[in-house]
Amino acid sequence: MEELILYAVLFLLLIGHTLLAGKMYRKVHENSSLTIQEKNDWKLKALIFPGYFWFQYQKSEGKSS
């Protein structure tokens, strides 16, 4: 039973990671003010730590406005 709970928690974390990375990926892709290299950099960061880099991206997006 403990294994099942552990797997359920890991699954939820994985789904959350995937959804947040996809959201950031789409947001970065729609930003026309970034160069291709900058877009690729942010997309790669989104795949690694989407939660942390989402807030970093929001800060940098606010500075450029």
ABEGO torsion letter per residue (X at the ends): XAAAAAAAAAAAAAAAAAAAAAAAAAAAAABAABBAAAAAAAAAAAAABAAAAAAAAAAAAAAAX
